[in-house]
Amino acid sequence: MKKLLVSVVAIIATVGTTMAAETCNGGCKSKKIRVIHITAGDPHTMYDDTQYTTTVLDSDGTVVEYPEYAEPATLSVASARGSDYEGNWYVGGRVGLHLVSWKNKYKGAPSNYAFDNSENHDDYTFEPVFGGNIFAGYRFTPNWRGDVEFGYMTQFSDSDNGFTFKLQTPYITANAYYDFESGVYLGAGVGVAFPRATMDWEYFEKDSASETKLSFTGALMAGYSYNLSKSVALDFRYRLSGFIGPKWTRNLVSDPKVQDVNGVVLESLETKVGFVIDNSLSLGLRYEF
């Protein structure tokens, strides 16, 4: 039987991923098992192209033996995954850490109000905030997939010189990914962000001044997927994105007045959040139907 198999094995088609506990010796959860049709008496082969051996089954699913190929069969991911990896919907979610950088600029009115150079702007560099996202997508080919992602960066808060500044950002993007055989993937996305900034100060006419901006956002992604089963993958991702924060102006109360060293009375304050750069690292799960 072995000689017959060796002589006539010819791969004629590939079919999607399968999990067969009786042939995996308890290791199925971490294996990517491929199904390959061969010509010898219509058995089929469960084949792992990265770490594990090839197992030959009869058409009724009985293990025959481990074949000894003179030149072991190899497959690319695209051909190995086959039609069962195309047309699949998937959903998932991630939690992660965002390292956010931007600059706040302040401008007073009247125009001759003199800010101290150290107080007319705030620089924020790699400020850590937590966040998360959920997503739903579709696999168009064995390597290409796309999804829609809903994410949220939790609130950043900073108090300085009597001011309390806060920033939080929900966003939605449409993403496209290319999956490599190794589990590494690359991606890009476009969408909109909704940064909401708040400024608290005792001299504003109201307790706080806030503004929400609708801003275009783009993102570049790189990550790694590890198959826990044929349907569930552990997903580790780095994401670089950016968007423009809001700008708004608030009037000050008439009493007390805020004066500079020259006695000029400040009547209103404009706050401008510039371009925000977000570096994020996240970990999540993806379930493919």
C-alpha positions as CSV (number, residue, x, y, z in Angstrom):
1,M,0.0,0.0,0.0
2,K,2.9,2.3,0.9
3,K,4.6,1.8,-2.5
4,L,1.3,2.3,-4.3
5,L,0.8,5.6,-2.5
6,V,4.3,6.8,-3.1
7,S,4.1,6.0,-6.8
8,V,0.7,7.5,-7.5
9,V,0.4,10.4,-5.1
10,A,-0.5,13.5,-7.2
11,I,-2.2,16.5,-5.6
12,I,-5.2,17.4,-7.8
13,A,-7.1,19.9,-5.5
14,T,-7.1,21.4,-2.1
15,V,-9.9,21.9,0.3
16,G,-10.1,24.1,3.5
17,T,-9.0,23.5,7.0
18,T,-10.2,20.6,9.0
19,M,-9.8,19.5,12.6
20,A,-9.9,15.7,13.4
21,A,-9.2,15.1,17.1
22,E,-8.6,11.4,16.6
23,T,-5.6,12.1,14.4
24,C,-4.1,15.1,16.2
25,N,-3.2,13.4,19.5
26,G,-4.7,16.3,21.4
27,G,-2.7,19.0,19.5
28,C,-5.4,20.2,17.2
29,K,-5.9,23.5,18.8
30,S,-2.5,24.8,17.6
31,K,-2.3,23.1,14.2
32,K,-3.3,24.4,10.8
33,I,-4.4,21.2,9.1
34,R,-4.9,21.2,5.4
35,V,-7.0,18.7,3.4
36,I,-5.5,17.5,0.1
37,H,-7.1,15.1,-2.4
38,I,-4.8,12.5,-3.9
39,T,-5.4,9.8,-6.6
40,A,-4.6,6.5,-4.8
41,G,-7.9,4.8,-4.2
42,D,-9.5,8.2,-3.4
43,P,-8.0,8.6,0.0
44,H,-7.2,12.1,1.2
45,T,-4.4,13.7,3.1
46,M,-4.4,16.0,6.1
47,Y,-1.3,18.1,5.5
48,D,0.3,20.8,7.7
49,D,2.6,23.0,5.7
50,T,4.6,24.4,8.6
51,Q,5.2,22.2,11.6
52,Y,3.6,18.7,11.6
53,T,3.7,15.5,9.5
54,T,1.4,14.4,6.8
55,T,-1.3,11.8,7.7
56,V,-3.0,9.6,5.0
57,L,-6.6,8.6,5.5
58,D,-8.7,6.2,3.5
59,S,-12.0,7.5,2.1
60,D,-13.8,6.2,5.3
61,G,-11.4,8.3,7.5
62,T,-9.2,5.4,8.7
63,V,-5.6,6.2,9.1
64,V,-3.4,4.2,6.7
65,E,0.1,5.1,7.7
66,Y,2.6,7.9,7.5
67,P,3.9,7.9,3.9
68,E,7.5,8.3,3.0
69,Y,7.6,10.7,0.1
70,A,10.8,10.8,-1.9
71,E,10.0,14.5,-2.4
72,P,7.4,15.6,0.2
73,A,4.5,17.6,-1.1
74,T,4.5,21.3,-0.3
75,L,1.8,23.9,-0.7
76,S,1.6,27.7,-0.5
77,V,-1.0,29.1,1.8
78,A,-3.2,30.3,-1.1
79,S,-3.4,26.9,-2.7
80,A,-3.5,25.0,0.6
81,R,-6.4,26.9,2.1
82,G,-8.7,26.3,-0.9
83,S,-12.3,27.3,-1.4
84,D,-13.3,26.7,2.3
85,Y,-11.2,29.8,3.2
86,E,-13.0,32.0,0.8
87,G,-16.3,33.7,1.4
88,N,-16.1,33.5,5.2
89,W,-17.5,36.1,7.6
90,Y,-15.6,36.8,10.8
91,V,-16.0,38.9,13.9
92,G,-13.8,39.8,16.8
93,G,-12.5,42.3,19.4
94,R,-9.3,43.7,20.9
95,V,-8.1,45.6,23.9
96,G,-4.9,47.6,23.9
97,L,-2.7,50.5,24.9
98,H,-2.6,53.7,22.9
99,L,0.5,56.0,23.0
100,V,-0.8,59.3,21.8
101,S,1.2,62.5,20.8
102,W,-0.1,66.0,19.9
103,K,0.2,69.7,20.8
104,N,-2.4,72.0,22.3
105,K,-2.1,75.7,21.2
106,Y,-3.7,78.6,23.1
107,K,-4.6,82.0,21.7
108,G,-6.0,84.8,23.8
109,A,-8.2,87.8,22.9
110,P,-7.7,90.7,22.7
111,S,-4.7,90.1,20.4
112,N,-2.4,92.1,22.5
113,Y,-2.8,89.8,25.5
114,A,0.7,88.5,26.3
115,F,0.9,84.8,27.1
116,D,4.0,83.5,28.8
117,N,5.9,81.4,26.2
118,S,5.7,78.4,28.5
119,E,1.9,78.7,28.8
120,N,0.7,79.3,25.2
121,H,0.9,75.6,24.3
122,D,1.1,72.1,25.8
123,D,3.1,69.3,24.3
124,Y,1.9,65.7,24.9
125,T,4.2,62.9,23.8
126,F,3.4,59.2,23.9
127,E,0.7,59.7,26.5
128,P,-0.7,56.3,27.5
129,V,-4.4,55.6,27.4
130,F,-6.3,52.4,27.2
131,G,-8.7,51.5,24.4
132,G,-10.6,48.7,22.6
133,N,-12.4,47.9,19.4
134,I,-14.8,45.4,17.8
135,F,-14.9,44.5,14.2
136,A,-16.8,42.4,11.6
137,G,-15.4,41.4,8.2
138,Y,-15.3,39.1,5.2
139,R,-12.5,37.0,3.7
140,F,-12.6,37.5,-0.1
141,T,-9.7,35.2,-1.0
142,P,-7.4,32.9,1.0
143,N,-5.1,35.9,1.6
144,W,-7.2,39.0,1.3
145,R,-9.9,40.1,3.9
146,G,-11.6,43.3,4.9
147,D,-13.5,44.5,7.9
148,V,-15.2,47.5,9.5
149,E,-13.8,48.5,12.9
150,F,-15.4,50.4,15.7
151,G,-12.9,51.7,18.3
152,Y,-12.6,53.9,21.4
153,M,-9.7,55.6,23.1
154,T,-10.5,56.2,26.7
155,Q,-10.2,59.6,28.3
156,F,-6.8,61.3,28.8
157,S,-6.8,64.0,31.5
158,D,-4.1,66.6,32.4
159,S,-4.2,69.4,34.9
160,D,-1.7,72.3,34.6
161,N,-1.7,76.0,35.6
162,G,-5.3,75.8,36.7
163,F,-6.5,74.2,33.5
164,T,-7.8,70.6,33.3
165,F,-7.7,69.3,29.7
166,K,-9.4,66.0,28.6
167,L,-9.5,64.1,25.3
168,Q,-11.3,61.0,24.3
169,T,-11.8,59.6,20.8
170,P,-14.2,57.1,19.2
171,Y,-13.5,56.2,15.6
172,I,-14.8,53.9,12.8
173,T,-12.6,52.7,9.9
174,A,-12.8,50.3,6.9
175,N,-9.7,48.1,6.8
176,A,-8.1,45.8,4.3
177,Y,-5.6,43.1,5.3
178,Y,-3.2,40.7,3.5
179,D,-2.4,37.5,5.4
180,F,0.9,35.8,4.8
181,E,1.6,32.0,5.2
182,S,3.5,32.6,8.5
183,G,0.6,34.2,10.2
184,V,2.0,37.7,9.8
185,Y,-0.4,40.3,8.2
186,L,-0.3,43.8,6.9
187,G,-3.2,46.2,6.5
188,A,-4.4,49.7,5.9
189,G,-7.6,51.6,6.8
190,V,-9.5,54.8,6.3
191,G,-12.4,56.3,8.2
192,V,-13.5,59.0,10.6
193,A,-12.6,59.9,14.2
194,F,-14.7,61.9,16.6
195,P,-12.2,63.4,19.1
196,R,-13.9,65.2,22.0
197,A,-11.8,67.7,24.0
198,T,-12.8,69.3,27.2
199,M,-11.3,72.3,29.0
200,D,-12.1,73.1,32.7
201,W,-11.1,76.5,34.1
202,E,-12.5,78.6,36.9
203,Y,-12.6,81.7,34.7
204,F,-14.7,80.4,31.9
205,E,-18.3,81.5,31.8
206,K,-19.4,77.9,32.3
207,D,-17.8,75.1,34.3
208,S,-16.3,73.6,31.2
209,A,-15.7,74.1,27.5
210,S,-15.9,71.2,25.2
211,E,-15.9,70.5,21.5
212,T,-16.3,67.4,19.3
213,K,-14.7,67.3,15.8
214,L,-15.5,65.0,12.8
215,S,-12.0,64.3,11.4
216,F,-10.7,62.1,8.6
217,T,-8.4,59.3,9.9
218,G,-6.1,56.8,8.3
219,A,-4.2,53.9,9.7
220,L,-1.4,51.4,8.8
221,M,-1.4,48.0,10.6
222,A,1.0,45.1,11.1
223,G,0.2,42.0,13.2
224,Y,0.3,38.3,13.8
225,S,-2.5,35.8,13.9
226,Y,-2.1,32.5,15.8
227,N,-4.7,29.8,15.1
228,L,-6.1,28.4,18.4
229,S,-8.6,26.3,16.3
230,K,-9.9,26.2,12.8
231,S,-12.3,29.0,13.6
232,V,-10.6,31.0,16.4
233,A,-7.3,33.0,16.1
234,L,-5.4,35.0,18.6
235,D,-4.6,38.4,17.1
236,F,-1.7,40.7,18.0
237,R,-1.7,44.1,16.2
238,Y,0.3,47.3,16.0
239,R,-1.6,50.3,14.5
240,L,-0.3,53.7,13.5
241,S,-3.1,56.3,12.9
242,G,-3.7,60.0,13.0
243,F,-6.4,62.6,13.0
244,I,-6.9,66.3,13.7
245,G,-8.4,67.4,17.0
246,P,-10.9,70.2,17.6
247,K,-10.5,74.0,17.9
248,W,-12.9,76.1,20.0
249,T,-13.2,79.5,21.8
250,R,-14.7,80.2,25.2
251,N,-15.4,83.6,26.8
252,L,-14.2,84.4,30.3
253,V,-16.3,85.7,33.2
254,S,-16.3,89.4,33.8
255,D,-15.2,89.1,37.4
256,P,-12.5,88.3,38.3
257,K,-10.6,89.5,35.3
258,V,-7.5,87.6,34.1
259,Q,-4.7,90.1,33.3
260,D,-1.3,89.7,31.9
261,V,1.8,91.4,33.3
262,N,1.0,94.5,31.2
263,G,-2.5,94.8,32.7
264,V,-4.3,93.6,29.5
265,V,-7.5,91.9,30.4
266,L,-8.1,88.5,28.8
267,E,-11.7,88.3,27.3
268,S,-11.7,84.9,25.6
269,L,-9.4,81.9,25.0
270,E,-9.1,79.8,21.9
271,T,-7.8,76.2,22.3
272,K,-6.6,74.2,19.3
273,V,-5.8,70.5,19.4
274,G,-3.4,69.8,16.5
275,F,-2.6,66.7,14.6
276,V,-2.9,63.6,16.9
277,I,-0.6,60.6,16.3
278,D,-1.7,57.3,17.8
279,N,0.6,54.3,18.2
280,S,-1.4,51.4,19.6
281,L,-0.6,47.8,20.6
282,S,-3.6,45.5,21.0
283,L,-4.4,41.8,21.7
284,G,-7.7,40.2,20.7
285,L,-9.6,37.2,19.3
286,R,-11.0,36.7,15.8
287,Y,-13.8,34.1,15.1
288,E,-14.2,33.0,11.5
289,F,-17.4,31.3,10.5
